[in-house]
């Protein structure tokens, strides 16, 4: 099972900054990988639009 979700990168980063309740390691991991995931999502969205 999988899900495809589109998020606004700026809104996501803002949300991450205000979510102080997250464990610091989790927050750092998500922040470090967010750009990579957003790029992958954009590529997947482009593939679907081309079909």
N, C-alpha and C positions, 0 to 999 in steps of 0.2 A: 504494500500500500504506500502511496506517495501523495504529496500535495504540492501544488504550485501556488505560491502566494507572491503578490507584487507589493512591495513596500517602497515608500519614498525614502531614499538614503538619508536625506537631511533630517527628516522626522525621526527615523530610526536612531541616528546618532544622538539627537536631542533626548529621546526617550532613555537611551543608555546612560546619558550623563545625569539624568534626574533619578534614576533607579539606584539610589545609594544602598538599598537593602540587598542587592545582589552581592554575592561573595566576590571579592576583588579578583580572584583568579578567573572566575566565570566571566566577569565583566571584561577583563583584559583579553581573554580568549575570543569572545564575541566581537569585540572592537577590532582586534587584529585580523579577524577573518571576514568581517562584514563586507569590505570592498570586493574581496574575491567572490563571495557569494552573490553580491549584487551584479557583478560582471557575468557570472554564470547564468543568473536569472535573465539578464538582458539578452544573452546569446540564445537561450532557450525560447524566449519570447519572439525573437527574430526568426528562429527556425519555424515556429508554429505559424507565424504570420506569412511566411513564404509559401506555405503549403496551400 
